Amino acid sequence: MIPSVIIDDVKKARQTLQADLRDYCPEVKIIGEADGVVNGAKVIRNLKPELVFLDIQMQDGSGFDLLEIVDPIDFKIIFTTASDAFAIRAFKYAAIDYLLKPIDPDELKLAVKKAADKQTYPRENIDLLLDNMKSRQFPDRIALITQEKIHVTKIEDILRCESNVNYTMFYFTNGKKLIVTKTLKEFDGMLKDRGFVRVHQSHLINSKYIKEYVKVDGGYIVMTDDTPVPVSGRKKQMIVELISNM
């Protein structure tokens, strides 16, 4: 059994989640609940749960406020949130899982399974999430998960990304590279507003590091490290316009 608590300021939401957990996640045992940041911190300190279902927006503050006053964070977390686009982006950049309300039973089962299989989030991931939420701006760092560890890196240091089946190879401006356990499609969605361009099905580049566009041999981009990157036929006009406006 996984001893757990639910922290949400809406009583009906707590009741619904408890019922869903009974029906779909019998391995979860709810040992307590709270209706806000202050009470939630007390419940966590007193009951020492293994897993916390944590709402984002509550009457006396946010779930992030709670994380700042609870130390150490020696429990696993499943965040629950309404459709808050900024919060969702912050979660993705920090490589932290979340559930959207109303919670889908299949997503709940998957989240609980992932929580059971993993260790607690590294402190640097939580700190990155808190920094992103405080700034209310585009994050300047991103958490990249490999099979060995989680790397927090500056986005401006990423030169390009290349698809490797269900993984993504990251290439950095210092010549290093890193294979990450997410697809290129996921990073395209996260980084497209940060100057990254999907120039090919298998290639995502940081446009600030484009050196030149070569029109012969099918058309390709040369990055500042002199690496050639192919450009798909339907992307060629977009690349020409992009470089013309740089």
Backbone as CSV, one residue per row, in Angstrom:
resi,resn,N_x,N_y,N_z,CA_x,CA_y,CA_z,C_x,C_y,C_z
1,MET,0.836,-1.209,0.000,0.000,0.000,0.000,0.869,1.256,0.000
2,ILE,0.353,2.315,-0.623,1.055,3.592,-0.689,0.326,4.590,0.199
3,PRO,0.842,4.880,1.388,0.177,5.862,2.266,0.211,7.250,1.630
4,SER,-0.970,7.854,1.494,-1.085,9.095,0.719,-2.018,10.088,1.392
5,VAL,-1.834,11.365,1.030,-2.754,12.413,1.473,-3.204,13.235,0.269
6,ILE,-4.370,13.830,0.399,-4.928,14.696,-0.642,-5.015,16.107,-0.086
7,ILE,-4.460,17.072,-0.806,-4.526,18.471,-0.385,-5.223,19.271,-1.473
8,ASP,-6.433,19.713,-1.177,-7.264,20.439,-2.143,-8.287,21.227,-1.338
9,ASP,-8.515,22.489,-1.705,-9.426,23.312,-0.912,-10.896,23.070,-1.239
10,VAL,-11.171,22.245,-2.241,-12.558,21.943,-2.618,-12.919,20.550,-2.088
11,LYS,-13.864,20.504,-1.158,-14.242,19.240,-0.533,-14.726,18.227,-1.548
12,LYS,-15.531,18.663,-2.495,-16.057,17.755,-3.505,-14.923,17.157,-4.331
13,ALA,-13.903,17.947,-4.627,-12.748,17.451,-5.401,-12.012,16.373,-4.609
14,ARG,-11.862,16.570,-3.290,-11.198,15.567,-2.455,-12.005,14.278,-2.425
15,GLN,-13.324,14.417,-2.294,-14.188,13.239,-2.250,-14.153,12.471,-3.570
16,THR,-14.184,13.199,-4.667,-14.162,12.563,-5.992,-12.852,11.818,-6.215
17,LEU,-11.743,12.463,-5.845,-10.443,11.822,-6.020,-10.330,10.575,-5.137
18,GLN,-10.820,10.656,-3.917,-10.792,9.481,-3.037,-11.580,8.335,-3.647
19,ALA,-12.751,8.635,-4.197,-13.588,7.599,-4.804,-12.887,6.989,-6.021
20,ASP,-12.261,7.837,-6.833,-11.547,7.338,-8.014,-10.374,6.453,-7.610
21,LEU,-9.684,6.840,-6.549,-8.554,6.042,-6.088,-9.017,4.681,-5.568
22,ARG,-10.144,4.648,-4.876,-10.690,3.368,-4.410,-11.033,2.458,-5.583
23,ASP,-11.591,3.060,-6.632,-12.053,2.279,-7.783,-10.915,1.847,-8.705
24,TYR,-9.941,2.730,-8.914,-8.942,2.477,-9.951,-7.522,2.249,-9.422
25,CYS,-7.244,2.671,-8.210,-5.884,2.547,-7.666,-5.947,1.998,-6.237
26,PRO,-6.334,0.736,-6.081,-6.494,0.170,-4.736,-5.191,0.098,-3.941
27,GLU,-4.055,0.258,-4.640,-2.771,0.233,-3.933,-2.518,1.520,-3.144
28,VAL,-3.352,2.548,-3.392,-3.215,3.825,-2.689,-4.104,3.826,-1.442
29,LYS,-3.513,4.133,-0.297,-4.264,4.235,0.951,-4.248,5.675,1.437
30,ILE,-5.413,6.313,1.442,-5.505,7.707,1.889,-5.492,7.734,3.417
31,ILE,-4.452,8.353,3.970,-4.304,8.407,5.437,-4.638,9.784,5.999
32,GLY,-4.934,10.748,5.105,-5.283,12.079,5.580,-5.601,13.002,4.428
33,GLU,-6.156,14.164,4.745,-6.465,15.170,3.744,-6.388,16.549,4.380
34,ALA,-6.300,17.575,3.521,-6.237,18.951,4.011,-6.864,19.867,2.981
35,ASP,-7.295,21.057,3.451,-8.015,21.971,2.575,-7.229,23.231,2.230
36,GLY,-5.905,23.199,2.437,-5.122,24.386,2.105,-3.654,24.204,2.416
37,VAL,-2.909,25.281,2.223,-1.457,25.255,2.385,-1.059,24.994,3.836
38,VAL,-1.590,25.766,4.766,-1.207,25.649,6.174,-1.565,24.279,6.729
39,ASN,-2.831,23.868,6.534,-3.252,22.562,7.032,-2.528,21.438,6.308
40,GLY,-2.252,21.655,5.027,-1.555,20.639,4.257,-0.154,20.398,4.780
41,ALA,0.546,21.469,5.119,1.895,21.344,5.667,1.861,20.579,6.991
42,LYS,0.859,20.851,7.825,0.732,20.158,9.113,0.472,18.670,8.902
43,VAL,-0.418,18.358,7.951,-0.743,16.953,7.678,0.485,16.197,7.198
44,ILE,1.252,16.818,6.322,2.457,16.163,5.798,3.472,15.920,6.918
45,ARG,3.678,16.921,7.758,4.650,16.772,8.854,4.220,15.698,9.850
46,ASN,2.912,15.641,10.142,2.420,14.712,11.155,2.297,13.279,10.642
47,LEU,1.839,13.122,9.402,1.535,11.784,8.888,2.654,11.185,8.038
48,LYS,3.556,12.046,7.530,4.693,11.583,6.726,4.259,10.624,5.609
49,PRO,3.422,11.088,4.690,2.942,10.225,3.597,4.047,9.914,2.586
50,GLU,3.844,8.859,1.855,4.768,8.513,0.766,4.398,9.275,-0.503
51,LEU,3.100,9.569,-0.662,2.604,10.239,-1.864,1.627,11.338,-1.476
52,VAL,1.750,12.493,-2.145,0.845,13.626,-1.907,0.179,14.030,-3.217
53,PHE,-1.155,14.067,-3.204,-1.914,14.628,-4.319,-2.115,16.109,-3.988
54,LEU,-1.480,16.980,-4.760,-1.395,18.391,-4.382,-2.059,19.301,-5.410
55,ASP,-3.092,20.021,-4.968,-3.757,20.997,-5.833,-2.850,22.219,-6.007
56,ILE,-3.001,22.913,-7.122,-2.164,24.084,-7.390,-2.732,25.339,-6.751
57,GLN,-3.970,25.685,-7.074,-4.571,26.913,-6.562,-5.528,26.622,-5.420
58,MET,-5.228,27.210,-4.232,-6.094,27.037,-3.072,-6.370,28.396,-2.425
59,GLN,-7.288,28.424,-1.501,-7.731,29.695,-0.920,-6.617,30.434,-0.197
60,ASP,-5.749,29.708,0.497,-4.706,30.378,1.289,-3.332,30.321,0.617
61,GLY,-3.309,30.071,-0.665,-2.040,30.051,-1.392,-2.025,28.955,-2.436
62,SER,-0.843,28.615,-2.903,-0.714,27.603,-3.957,0.043,26.383,-3.440
63,GLY,-0.038,25.310,-4.224,0.727,24.125,-3.893,2.216,24.410,-3.856
64,PHE,2.640,25.393,-4.650,4.058,25.759,-4.670,4.462,26.457,-3.376
65,ASP,3.533,27.225,-2.795,3.797,27.838,-1.492,4.030,26.751,-0.446
66,LEU,3.225,25.697,-0.529,3.366,24.599,0.430,4.748,23.958,0.313
67,LEU,5.212,23.756,-0.917,6.510,23.105,-1.114,7.658,23.946,-0.555
68,GLU,7.463,25.254,-0.522,8.524,26.119,-0.006,8.621,26.076,1.514
69,ILE,7.541,25.692,2.182,7.575,25.674,3.645,7.751,24.264,4.206
70,VAL,7.643,23.252,3.337,7.854,21.873,3.777,9.259,21.446,3.360
71,ASP,10.078,21.105,4.320,11.453,20.713,4.021,11.908,19.662,5.040
72,PRO,12.451,18.537,4.591,12.734,18.210,3.197,11.489,17.688,2.478
73,ILE,11.540,17.695,1.151,10.457,17.103,0.352,10.830,15.638,0.138
74,ASP,10.481,14.817,1.124,10.850,13.406,1.085,9.639,12.534,0.764
75,PHE,8.749,13.067,-0.058,7.556,12.347,-0.484,7.381,12.565,-1.989
76,LYS,6.642,11.671,-2.602,6.345,11.800,-4.026,5.134,12.701,-4.200
77,ILE,5.041,13.357,-5.362,3.979,14.340,-5.591,3.268,14.065,-6.904
78,ILE,1.947,14.112,-6.868,1.151,14.169,-8.090,0.374,15.477,-8.026
79,PHE,0.757,16.426,-8.875,0.077,17.719,-8.905,-1.258,17.593,-9.639
80,THR,-2.255,18.310,-9.152,-3.541,18.384,-9.848,-3.839,19.852,-10.122
81,THR,-4.306,20.135,-11.321,-4.533,21.532,-11.689,-5.652,21.649,-12.706
82,ALA,-6.300,22.801,-12.704,-7.247,23.108,-13.762,-6.440,23.446,-15.021
83,SER,-7.098,23.795,-16.077,-6.409,24.034,-17.345,-5.684,25.376,-17.329
84,ASP,-4.552,25.423,-16.632,-3.724,26.614,-16.510,-2.529,26.455,-17.448
85,ALA,-2.564,27.150,-18.576,-1.540,26.963,-19.607,-0.143,27.265,-19.086
86,PHE,-0.008,28.302,-18.271,1.320,28.658,-17.768,1.853,27.582,-16.827
87,ALA,1.000,27.095,-15.919,1.430,26.052,-14.981,1.820,24.790,-15.733
88,ILE,1.051,24.434,-16.746,1.352,23.233,-17.522,2.708,23.362,-18.195
89,ARG,2.986,24.536,-18.746,4.296,24.752,-19.378,5.412,24.641,-18.343
90,ALA,5.192,25.175,-17.144,6.201,25.099,-16.086,6.473,23.652,-15.695
91,PHE,5.418,22.839,-15.614,5.590,21.422,-15.303,6.443,20.735,-16.362
92,LYS,6.153,21.023,-17.618,6.871,20.355,-18.704,8.348,20.740,-18.711
93,TYR,8.644,22.014,-18.511,10.035,22.449,-18.501,10.803,21.840,-17.333
94,ALA,10.104,21.590,-16.215,10.760,21.019,-15.041,10.704,19.493,-15.028
95,ALA,10.112,18.890,-16.078,10.005,17.427,-16.182,9.288,16.835,-14.973
96,ILE,8.173,17.478,-14.586,7.386,17.027,-13.438,5.969,16.708,-13.911
97,ASP,5.439,15.573,-13.431,4.126,15.109,-13.886,2.989,15.873,-13.204
98,TYR,1.853,15.900,-13.885,0.678,16.584,-13.354,-0.575,15.928,-13.917
99,LEU,-1.718,16.198,-13.281,-3.019,15.725,-13.761,-3.935,16.922,-13.950
100,LEU,-4.654,16.928,-15.063,-5.608,17.994,-15.327,-6.983,17.632,-14.774
101,LYS,-7.622,18.603,-14.136,-8.992,18.406,-13.666,-9.985,18.708,-14.805
102,PRO,-11.086,17.987,-14.919,-11.428,16.789,-14.149,-10.485,15.639,-14.504
103,ILE,-10.116,14.866,-13.513,-9.082,13.847,-13.682,-9.628,12.617,-14.401
104,ASP,-8.930,12.231,-15.449,-9.295,11.044,-16.226,-8.779,9.796,-15.482
105,PRO,-9.621,8.783,-15.302,-9.199,7.580,-14.565,-7.952,6.902,-15.138
106,ASP,-7.844,6.824,-16.459,-6.675,6.187,-17.073,-5.406,6.981,-16.780
107,GLU,-5.512,8.314,-16.821,-4.351,9.146,-16.514,-3.989,9.045,-15.028
108,LEU,-5.005,8.903,-14.189,-4.767,8.737,-12.752,-4.003,7.441,-12.493
109,LYS,-4.429,6.348,-13.110,-3.754,5.060,-12.926,-2.306,5.142,-13.386
110,LEU,-2.075,5.813,-14.531,-0.717,5.945,-15.054,0.149,6.786,-14.119
111,ALA,-0.416,7.878,-13.608,0.339,8.760,-12.706,0.723,8.032,-11.421
112,VAL,-0.192,7.251,-10.874,0.099,6.504,-9.646,1.171,5.450,-9.911
113,LYS,1.085,4.778,-11.050,2.096,3.768,-11.395,3.479,4.405,-11.520
114,LYS,3.534,5.552,-12.207,4.818,6.248,-12.372,5.363,6.692,-11.019
115,ALA,4.472,7.191,-10.165,4.909,7.632,-8.835,5.453,6.468,-8.024
116,ALA,4.793,5.310,-8.139,5.232,4.134,-7.380,6.588,3.636,-7.863
117,ASP,6.864,3.814,-9.149,8.097,3.293,-9.741,9.301,4.209,-9.572
118,LYS,9.071,5.481,-9.250,10.182,6.426,-9.206,10.507,6.862,-7.786
119,GLN,11.659,7.487,-7.663,12.044,8.092,-6.394,11.368,9.464,-6.297
120,THR,11.571,10.159,-5.185,11.045,11.519,-5.079,11.762,12.408,-6.087
121,TYR,11.095,13.502,-6.489,11.721,14.424,-7.438,12.981,15.033,-6.833
122,PRO,14.058,15.111,-7.607,15.255,15.797,-7.109,14.920,17.237,-6.732
123,ARG,15.593,17.759,-5.725,15.326,19.119,-5.269,15.501,20.127,-6.390
124,GLU,16.439,19.889,-7.309,16.670,20.852,-8.377,15.471,20.924,-9.325
125,ASN,14.735,19.824,-9.481,13.531,19.870,-10.310,12.445,20.714,-9.656
126,ILE,12.282,20.514,-8.341,11.294,21.312,-7.611,11.681,22.788,-7.650
127,ASP,12.966,23.078,-7.442,13.432,24.468,-7.472,13.205,25.089,-8.848
128,LEU,13.452,24.309,-9.908,13.222,24.811,-11.261,11.747,25.117,-11.472
129,LEU,10.881,24.234,-10.995,9.436,24.463,-11.105,9.031,25.728,-10.345
130,LEU,9.540,25.898,-9.137,9.198,27.080,-8.334,9.708,28.358,-9.003
131,ASP,10.912,28.308,-9.543,11.464,29.481,-10.230,10.606,29.849,-11.439
132,ASN,10.187,28.838,-12.197,9.368,29.081,-13.383,8.030,29.707,-13.019
133,MET,7.424,29.217,-11.927,6.124,29.742,-11.524,6.245,31.157,-10.970
134,LYS,7.343,31.456,-10.291,7.532,32.794,-9.735,7.760,33.840,-10.813
135,SER,8.534,33.473,-11.817,8.916,34.457,-12.830,7.754,34.844,-13.724
136,ARG,6.805,33.886,-13.927,5.677,34.107,-14.841,6.177,34.517,-16.225
137,GLN,7.360,34.068,-16.585,7.926,34.325,-17.901,8.356,32.995,-18.488
138,PHE,8.798,33.034,-19.764,9.316,31.811,-20.347,10.516,31.338,-19.536
139,PRO,10.540,30.084,-19.136,11.698,29.572,-18.380,12.973,29.677,-19.212
140,ASP,14.102,29.888,-18.542,15.378,29.928,-19.255,16.168,28.644,-19.061
141,ARG,15.603,27.699,-18.283,16.233,26.404,-18.090,15.205,25.297,-18.305
142,ILE,15.703,24.109,-18.618,14.826,22.977,-18.861,15.454,21.734,-18.240
143,ALA,14.610,20.840,-17.707,15.088,19.584,-17.128,15.039,18.501,-18.194
144,LEU,16.165,17.837,-18.407,16.273,16.781,-19.412,16.536,15.457,-18.711
145,ILE,15.648,14.479,-18.944,15.731,13.191,-18.263,16.474,12.180,-19.132
146,THR,17.541,11.613,-18.591,18.233,10.511,-19.240,17.953,9.243,-18.431
147,GLN,18.503,8.126,-18.872,18.283,6.885,-18.134,19.036,6.873,-16.807
148,GLU,20.049,7.735,-16.683,20.842,7.756,-15.458,20.439,8.840,-14.473
149,LYS,20.077,10.034,-14.981,19.796,11.154,-14.084,18.974,12.222,-14.790
150,ILE,18.698,13.308,-14.072,17.993,14.460,-14.646,18.971,15.630,-14.704
151,HIS,19.112,16.215,-15.893,20.033,17.326,-16.096,19.222,18.615,-16.271
152,VAL,19.538,19.631,-15.497,18.919,20.943,-15.671,19.904,21.814,-16.440
153,THR,19.485,22.296,-17.603,20.399,23.024,-18.474,19.767,24.305,-18.984
154,LYS,20.597,25.276,-19.340,20.106,26.514,-19.930,19.654,26.260,-21.367
155,ILE,18.501,26.800,-21.713,17.963,26.599,-23.057,18.875,27.217,-24.113
156,GLU,19.507,28.334,-23.780,20.379,29.003,-24.743,21.621,28.190,-25.086
157,ASP,21.912,27.163,-24.287,23.074,26.313,-24.544,22.758,25.150,-25.482
158,ILE,21.479,24.998,-25.843,21.079,23.914,-26.736,21.259,24.356,-28.183
159,LEU,22.050,23.637,-28.930,22.309,23.944,-30.334,21.222,23.361,-31.231
160,ARG,20.955,22.079,-31.042,19.943,21.413,-31.858,19.544,20.097,-31.201
161,CYS,18.458,19.504,-31.724,17.950,18.227,-31.229,17.679,17.322,-32.428
162,GLU,17.923,16.037,-32.240,17.718,15.082,-33.325,16.956,13.865,-32.812
163,SER,15.948,13.452,-33.568,15.134,12.310,-33.172,15.942,11.021,-33.220
164,ASN,15.715,10.174,-32.202,16.357,8.860,-32.134,15.293,7.873,-31.670
165,VAL,14.370,7.542,-32.585,13.197,6.701,-32.314,12.373,7.357,-31.196
166,ASN,12.278,6.733,-30.025,11.498,7.303,-28.919,12.340,8.163,-27.987
167,TYR,13.558,8.445,-28.396,14.465,9.280,-27.621,14.826,10.514,-28.454
168,THR,15.488,11.466,-27.823,15.965,12.662,-28.517,17.413,12.914,-28.137
169,MET,18.245,13.103,-29.149,19.644,13.445,-28.906,19.780,14.961,-28.877
170,PHE,20.297,15.486,-27.764,20.532,16.925,-27.627,22.001,17.213,-27.912
171,TYR,22.238,18.253,-28.713,23.593,18.712,-28.999,23.740,20.118,-28.426
172,PHE,24.823,20.368,-27.710,25.011,21.634,-27.021,26.128,22.463,-27.647
173,THR,26.118,23.741,-27.345,27.092,24.664,-27.933,28.526,24.363,-27.513
174,ASN,28.695,23.641,-26.397,30.046,23.306,-25.938,30.558,21.999,-26.535
175,GLY,29.778,21.424,-27.475,30.196,20.201,-28.138,29.696,18.925,-27.485
176,LYS,29.117,19.039,-26.295,28.614,17.851,-25.611,27.262,17.439,-26.190
177,LYS,26.869,16.193,-25.917,25.566,15.718,-26.344,24.952,14.835,-25.272
178,LEU,23.628,14.654,-25.354,22.893,13.967,-24.302,21.679,13.296,-24.935
179,ILE,21.464,12.016,-24.639,20.277,11.348,-25.159,19.203,11.336,-24.070
180,VAL,18.022,11.853,-24.420,16.957,12.138,-23.459,15.752,11.245,-23.736
181,THR,15.092,10.811,-22.670,14.014,9.829,-22.791,12.650,10.456,-23.073
182,LYS,12.601,11.318,-24.079,11.343,11.857,-24.590,11.476,12.016,-26.098
183,THR,10.325,12.102,-26.787,10.360,12.213,-28.235,10.638,13.648,-28.685
184,LEU,11.091,13.793,-29.919,11.359,15.109,-30.480,10.074,15.942,-30.550
185,LYS,8.959,15.293,-30.784,7.674,16.002,-30.864,7.383,16.754,-29.566
186,GLU,7.678,16.138,-28.433,7.422,16.788,-27.145,8.278,18.039,-26.980
187,PHE,9.534,17.963,-27.383,10.411,19.123,-27.251,10.077,20.203,-28.276
188,ASP,9.584,19.807,-29.419,9.131,20.781,-30.418,8.023,21.642,-29.826
189,GLY,7.069,20.987,-29.148,5.977,21.729,-28.524,6.452,22.660,-27.433
190,MET,7.474,22.255,-26.671,7.981,23.076,-25.572,8.841,24.233,-26.048
191,LEU,9.642,24.018,-27.096,10.691,24.974,-27.453,10.382,25.850,-28.665
192,LYS,9.265,25.619,-29.326,8.981,26.388,-30.539,8.816,27.879,-30.267
193,ASP,8.409,28.236,-29.064,8.279,29.654,-28.714,9.587,30.249,-28.209
194,ARG,10.640,29.466,-28.203,11.950,29.932,-27.740,12.955,30.031,-28.881
195,GLY,12.458,30.113,-30.113,13.339,30.278,-31.258,13.789,28.984,-31.896
196,PHE,13.224,27.865,-31.465,13.562,26.577,-32.063,12.623,26.282,-33.233
197,VAL,13.176,25.700,-34.297,12.413,25.465,-35.513,12.552,23.996,-35.920
198,ARG,11.420,23.364,-36.185,11.414,21.982,-36.688,11.638,22.047,-38.200
199,VAL,12.852,21.788,-38.642,13.196,21.932,-40.057,13.051,20.623,-40.827
200,HIS,12.839,19.553,-40.091,12.768,18.219,-40.693,12.078,17.325,-39.674
201,GLN,11.504,16.236,-40.124,10.841,15.306,-39.213,11.756,14.872,-38.073
202,SER,13.048,14.803,-38.343,13.996,14.300,-37.346,14.883,15.379,-36.729
203,HIS,14.646,16.658,-37.066,15.571,17.694,-36.613,14.852,18.953,-36.119
204,LEU,15.279,19.396,-34.938,14.805,20.629,-34.331,16.038,21.469,-34.020
205,ILE,16.072,22.713,-34.524,17.286,23.521,-34.357,16.996,24.820,-33.614
206,ASN,18.021,25.330,-32.950,17.956,26.644,-32.322,18.332,27.657,-33.398
207,SER,17.370,28.468,-33.825,17.581,29.347,-34.981,18.689,30.372,-34.770
208,LYS,19.020,30.674,-33.498,20.073,31.667,-33.251,21.450,31.140,-33.637
209,TYR,21.540,29.819,-33.854,22.831,29.232,-34.209,22.897,28.781,-35.671
210,ILE,22.002,29.312,-36.507,22.078,29.028,-37.944,23.232,29.833,-38.540
211,LYS,24.106,29.170,-39.254,25.233,29.836,-39.915,24.883,30.199,-41.353
212,GLU,24.282,29.258,-42.084,23.899,29.513,-43.473,22.927,28.448,-43.955
213,TYR,22.239,28.760,-45.051,21.354,27.806,-45.698,21.903,27.537,-47.096
214,VAL,22.197,26.271,-47.378,22.745,25.872,-48.674,21.613,25.307,-49.519
215,LYS,21.384,25.880,-50.706,20.239,25.489,-51.525,20.488,24.243,-52.363
216,VAL,21.747,23.902,-52.639,22.051,22.740,-53.478,21.954,21.452,-52.673
217,ASP,22.063,20.323,-53.376,22.038,18.999,-52.730,20.786,18.783,-51.882
218,GLY,19.661,19.276,-52.365,18.398,19.073,-51.666,18.079,20.133,-50.638
219,GLY,19.061,20.958,-50.297,18.847,22.029,-49.330,19.153,21.591,-47.910
220,TYR,20.040,22.311,-47.241,20.360,21.988,-45.854,20.888,23.231,-45.139
221,ILE,20.784,23.188,-43.817,21.268,24.276,-42.966,22.630,23.890,-42.413
222,VAL,23.499,24.869,-42.311,24.774,24.665,-41.636,24.714,25.436,-40.316
223,MET,24.925,24.713,-39.202,24.885,25.340,-37.892,26.241,25.977,-37.587
224,THR,26.323,26.722,-36.508,27.563,27.436,-36.174,28.715,26.500,-35.832
225,ASP,28.414,25.231,-35.541,29.487,24.260,-35.307,29.846,23.513,-36.589
226,ASP,29.315,24.029,-37.735,29.549,23.478,-39.080,28.843,22.153,-39.332
227,THR,27.901,21.785,-38.487,27.111,20.578,-38.719,26.024,20.851,-39.753
228,PRO,25.912,20.006,-40.801,24.821,20.163,-41.761,23.544,19.507,-41.243
229,VAL,22.420,20.181,-41.405,21.132,19.651,-40.956,20.168,19.682,-42.141
230,PRO,19.600,18.544,-42.547,18.696,18.517,-43.697,17.418,19.313,-43.445
231,VAL,16.872,19.857,-44.528,15.615,20.615,-44.472,14.602,19.917,-45.365
232,SER,13.428,19.605,-44.836,12.402,18.948,-45.641,11.863,19.912,-46.689
233,GLY,11.340,19.368,-47.777,10.863,20.193,-48.887,9.835,21.223,-48.481
234,ARG,8.903,20.850,-47.607,7.837,21.787,-47.237,8.306,22.858,-46.258
235,LYS,9.539,22.725,-45.747,10.063,23.708,-44.801,11.013,24.716,-45.459
236,LYS,11.364,24.473,-46.722,12.402,25.286,-47.357,12.033,26.760,-47.445
237,GLN,10.814,27.074,-47.875,10.407,28.466,-48.008,10.409,29.161,-46.651
238,MET,9.960,28.448,-45.623,9.957,29.001,-44.265,11.376,29.334,-43.813
239,ILE,12.334,28.464,-44.130,13.723,28.686,-43.739,14.302,29.889,-44.485
240,VAL,14.004,30.000,-45.771,14.488,31.136,-46.554,13.980,32.447,-45.968
241,GLU,12.693,32.475,-45.610,12.101,33.681,-45.026,12.695,33.967,-43.649
242,LEU,12.926,32.916,-42.873,13.491,33.085,-41.538,14.876,33.694,-41.615
243,ILE,15.727,33.156,-42.485,17.087,33.653,-42.597,17.113,35.061,-43.183
244,SER,16.197,35.333,-44.091,16.131,36.674,-44.710,15.793,37.742,-43.686
245,ASN,15.069,37.350,-42.641,14.632,38.322,-41.613,15.561,38.357,-40.399
246,MET,16.623,37.589,-40.438,17.544,37.554,-39.285,18.499,38.726,-39.321
